[in-house]
Amino acid sequence: MNAATTEVSKADIATRYQRVRSFSLQIAEPLSPEDCAMQTMPDVSPTRWHLAHTTWFFEAFILGQSEDYQCFDAAFEHLFNSYYNSIGEQFPRHRRGTLSRPSLPETLDYRSHVDEAMQKLLGSACDAELLRVLELGLQHEQQHQELMLTDIKHVLYSNPLLPAYDISAKPDSAETPEREWWHCEAQLADVGHAADTFCFDNELPRHRTYLQEHSIASTCVTNGEYLKFIDAGGYQEPTHWLSLGWVTVQQENWQSPLYWRLEDDNWFEFTLGGLRPLNPNLPVTHISFFEADAYARWAGLRLPTEFEWEYWSGRQATMPSDCFADQLLQGKDCIHPRVGRTSLLGNTWQWTASPYLAYPGYTAPNGALGEYNGKFMCNQFVLRGGSCATSSDHIRKTYRNFFPPDARWQFTGIRLAR
């Protein structure tokens, strides 16, 4: 996190705390207690675990520093610590779905207990360091809100009944706009976070890099475009694929993006609004880096670097207004990418060709919070832009998401470059 975070009033941060914490409960509201307990693969965590872990974060890094705070349950430190080795051992990630206790009501009581203590704390003297960690905790919870949506989608898809998260969610029926190619001459560019506002430590330090002459597509690859890759035998032709990608295709028997289903020669896509006919105009999503790279090679193009992506996002003055989770839930729209957005922000995370590495001069923060980002800078690729599962006040043009190249349960898609 950025040590130079702008100070905000206690009233502002208390209001933001309440809003962010309430949104987690809003996401969980349509789910049954049984839904909230499910874990369908190691990458997926139960909704109940997310609700508890984000609460544990405030307890461990803020409330636990005070001798006056009464811990809700000392055993929760082990159960809901995700990966902070400096704090102690963690319950194995792949076994989170084996926990029948604490129950969902007890988990909600835990949240209320911590929220009450946090509101009391915010009513007293708060120094700049506490507010800095509090902001990190809220940003951390917003990351888990996105995971709650993507994880429950995998849970529901794994059920043969294919239940919908929200049966009232409206699909997008807009037409695909014509794609443009935005051209950039070779030049030096400044990249990384610059403003005196919150950012994660992996967005720093701001530095200068060289951009080769290139062009980038104004829109993401659509379902219809990706279907041509499938029909051309893209999943059967090894020359399109990186070696490890081809091995993964064979081992996992990939034939299409995650959540696509072929029934009676017709393609369908499972969404949080249920199973729907595949809309060729929507951006393709739930794509791994391997698939994104293979499609780009097949098309005679490539993926952009993260710095090419950031250069072009910096030339867009406004944020999109209808393709983030909070906006879509408010409008009762399906939490799914929208048609033809030319903004680089929102809709679907976009794979870049850049490995997830430290910026020149990067140093991880001291203490347990130093484990937040830096130790994952290995065998992962950078994604940019946020998605329909991201909150609109959580994303930035310098935000660096990262996943292994075979990950595809997130809303991840393809923007091309040349």
N, C-alpha and C positions, 0 to 999 in steps of 0.2 A: 504494500500500500504506500501511497505517497505521504511522506512525512510532512509535506507542505499543504496538507488539506486546509481549505479555507474554514475558519471557525464559523459556526452557526450558533444561533441562540438556543438555549435549552428548550424553549417553547417549540421552536421549529423541529428540533431533533426528536422531541417527545411526540409530536404529531406524526412525523415520518416513521418513528418506531411503531406507533399504533397502526399506521396504514400498511406498512410492509408485513407486520405480523398478522394482521387481519386477512391479507390477501392469501397467505398460506392456507388459512382455514377456508377461504372461499374456494380455492382450488380443490380442497379435499371434500367439500360439502356434498357433491353429487355421489360420493362413493360410500359403499357399505363398509362395515367393520371388516368383513372378509376381504373385500378389495384392498383395504389398507394394510393387510398382513401379508400379501403375496409378493414373492420374489421369483421371477421366471428365468433369470440367468444371472451370472455373477455381476454383470455391469448394472443390473437393475436393483434398486433398494426399495423395500416396502414404503408406502406412503407414511405409515406410522413411524418408521425409522427416521424419515426426513423431518417429520414434525418434531421428533424428540432431539435429533442431532442438532438442528438449528437452535433449539432451546439450550442444549448443552453448551453450545459455543458461547452464549452470553454468560452462562453460569461459570464456565471454566476460565474465561479470559477477562471477565469484568467482576461479576458478583463474588466469585471465589477469592478475590483479592482482599475482601473485607472480612474482618473477624466477626462482624455483626450479622452476616448472612447465614441463615439456617438452610443447609443443603436439603433438597427434597428427598433424595435417595442416593446414598454414597455409591451404590452399585452402578448407577447410571454412568459414572465416569468411564467405566470399562465398556459398557454396552454401546455407548453413543459417541465415543471418541473414534473419529474416522481414520486418521493416519498420523496423528501427532505423537511421534515417538518420544519427544521431550516430556510429554505429560505422563505417558504410561502405555501399557499394553492395550491393544484393541481387540474387540470381538471380531472374529474373521468375517471379512466382507461377504464372502460367498455363502455364509450361513445366517445372514440377517433374517432371512425368511423362516428360519426354524424357531424363532422366538415367539412363543404365544403370549408371553408377558414381558413388559407391562401391557395391559389391555389398551385399546384406543381411549376409553374414558380416563384411565389413569394417565395416559400420555397427555391428554388435553388438560388434566389437572396439573400436570407438571408444567405445561406451558403457562397456565394461569398463575401458578406459584412464582415462576421466574418473571413473568410480565409485571406482576404486582411489585416485586422487589425492584425491578428496573425502573418502573414509574416512580417509586419512592426515591430511588437514587437520583433520577433526573430532576426531582424536586429539591435536591440539595446542591451543594457546591460541586461542580464538575470541572476538572482541569482539561487542558487541551489534549493530553494524552488519552484520557478516558473517552473523550468525544471522538478521537481518531480511531480507537479500537471499536467503539460503538458503530461508527460508520462502516468499518470493515465487516462487522457482524451483520449489518443490514444488507450490504452488498452480497455477502456470503449467503444469506437466506434467499435473496433473489436468484442466485445461482441454483439453489436447491429447489426453488419454485419451478424453474425450467425443468429440472430433473424429475420433479413430481409429475409433470405433464407427460414427459417422454417415457418415463418408467411405467406409469399406469397405462399408457397406450400399448406398450409391449405386453403388460399383464392381460389386458382385455383381448388383445389379438391372439394370445396364447390359449384363450378359452374357445372351444369349438362353437359356442353359441355366438361368438363375435359381438358381444354387447357393446353398445355405444357409451361413451363417457357423457355425452349430451345429445339426446335425440332431437332436441329443438334447434340445434345449431344449423345455420343456413349455409349452403355451399356457395362458392363464387362462380358466376356464369359469364364473366366478362370475356371480351375478345383479346387475343394476343396482339400487342402492338408490334410494329415493324422494328426489328433490331437495328441499332446503329453501332458503329465502331468508333470509339473515342480514341484519338491519336495523341501521343505524347512524344515530343522530341527528346533525344538523349540530354540528360541534365543531372545536376546535383539536387537532392531534395532533403529537407529536414523531416525526420520521422520520429515518432515517440510522443508521449504526452508532454504538453507544454504549459497548459493552464494551471493555475494555483487552485485546483479542485481535485477531488478524489480520483485516484487511479490505482490499479494493482501494481505491485513492484515490477512485474515483468514488462510493463509498458515504459519503463525507464532504463537508462537515461535517454533523453532526446539526443539525437545524433544525426549526422549527415551521411547519406548514402548515395551511390551513383545509380541512376536509372538508365538502362539502355532504351533506345527508341522502341516503342511498342504501341499496340492498340489493345483496348479492352472492350468487351461487349457490354452494351447498355442494359441487357436483360439476361436473366439466367436461362439455362437450358430447360426446355419444357418436357413434359411427359411424352408428347408426340414426337419430339426430336429424339428422345432417348429410345423410344419404341423402335425407331428405324435402326438404331444400333443393335437392338435385340434381334429384329427381323433379319438383319444382315449377318447374323451368326456371331455377334460380338462376344458372347460368353463361351463360344466354342473355338475361337481363334486366338492361340497363345501369343501371336506377334503383337497384339495390342497391349499386352499386359506386362507390367514389371514381374520379374521372376517370382518374388514372394507373393505378389498379387495372384498370379496364375495358380500357385500352390494353394492359396486360400480358396479360390474359385472351385478348384477340384475337391478340396477337403470338405467345404461347406455346401457344395452342390448349388452354388448361386446360379440362378437363371434370369433374375430380374431384381429390381430394387426390393428392399424389405417392404412388406405390406402390400405388394402387388399379388394378385391372384388371377389365374387364367381359368375361366369356367366356360365350357361350350364355345371355345374360340373367341370369347370376349374377355377383355381385361377389366378387372376391378381393382380398387384401391381401398384398403382399410384406413379410415380416418377416425379421429376422436368423435365424429358424428356418425360413425358406423361404416359399414361396407357400402361403397358407392361405385358406379361406373367410372372408369378411368377418364378423367377430363384431360384431353391432350393439350389444352392451353395452360394448365397449371405448371409451375416450376417442378421439375423432378426433385424428389427429396428422399431422405433415408438412403443416401448413397455413401459408400465408403470412399476414402481417398483412392484406393485401388481402382474402383469403378469410375470415379471422376477422371483420373489420369488416363485410363484405358479409352474412355469415350473421347477425350480430347485428342489422343493419338489417332484414333479412328477417323476423327473429323479433320485431321491435318492441322490441328491447333495445339494449344497447351493451356495449362492452368497459370493464372497470374502469380507473381510473387506477392508476398504480403505487403511489400513496400509499394509495388505498383498499385495494389488495391487501395492502400492508405492514401497514396497521392490523389487518386480519383475521388475517394470519399471526401477529401478535403476541399474539393471543388464543388461540392453540393451544399448549398447554403441552408437548406431546411431538412428537418426530419420527416419521414413519411408519417401519416396520421392514422393508418388503419391496418397495420400488419404486425402488431405486437400483442402479447397475451392479454394484458390489461384492457386494451382497446377492443379486442375481439370478444372477450368475455362480456364486456359491458354492452356491446352491440348484438350479443347473441349470435355472433358469427362462428363458424367452425374454426377451431384453432388449427389452422392449416395454411400453407403459403397461398398468397393471392396471385391473381393473374397479372403479368406484365408490368410489375413495378420496376421503374428505372432507377430508383434509389438503391444505393449499395447497402443500406441499413434495413434491417427487418426482413421478414418473409422466410428466408432460409439461410443458415450459416453457409458460407462459401469456402470450400477447400482452397488453399493456396499451395503452391509448389515449395513453400518454405518450411524447412524443418524447424521445430520449436527449440530455439537456442537463446542464450542470454544475449542482450544487447551489449555492445562494447562498453566496458566500465561498470557493468551490473554487479551489485553485491546484494545477497539476500539479507533481509533484516535479522537482527539478533533475536535469540529466544525461540520459543515454540512457533510464533507466527512467521518466522523465517522459513518454516516448512511448507508454507501455503502454496508457493509456485515453483521456486527454484529447483527443488529436488526432482521435478518431473521433466526436466529438460533433457530428455533422452527418448529416442524412438517414437516421437510424436510429430505431427504436422500441425501447422497453424491454420485456424479458420478465422474468418473475419465476418463482421456485419450483424450478428444477432439473428434471431429467427422469430417466427410467429409464437413461439413459446417463451420468448424473452420479454421482460417488462420494458416499457418504453423509456423509463428513467434509469435503466440499468446499463444501457449500451452506450458506447462511445466510438468515435472513429479510430481510436488507437487501441481499442480492446482486442486482446489476443487470446482467443480460445484455442484449445489444443486437445487432440485425441490421437490414439493409435491409428495407423492407416487402414485397419480392418473394421473400425467402429462405424456403425450405420444406424443405430437406434435413435440417434438425435436427428433433428430436422436439418440435415446437411445436403447441400446441393452443389451445382456447378455453374461457375461464371468463367467464360473462356477468354483467352488472350492470344495474341499473335505478334 
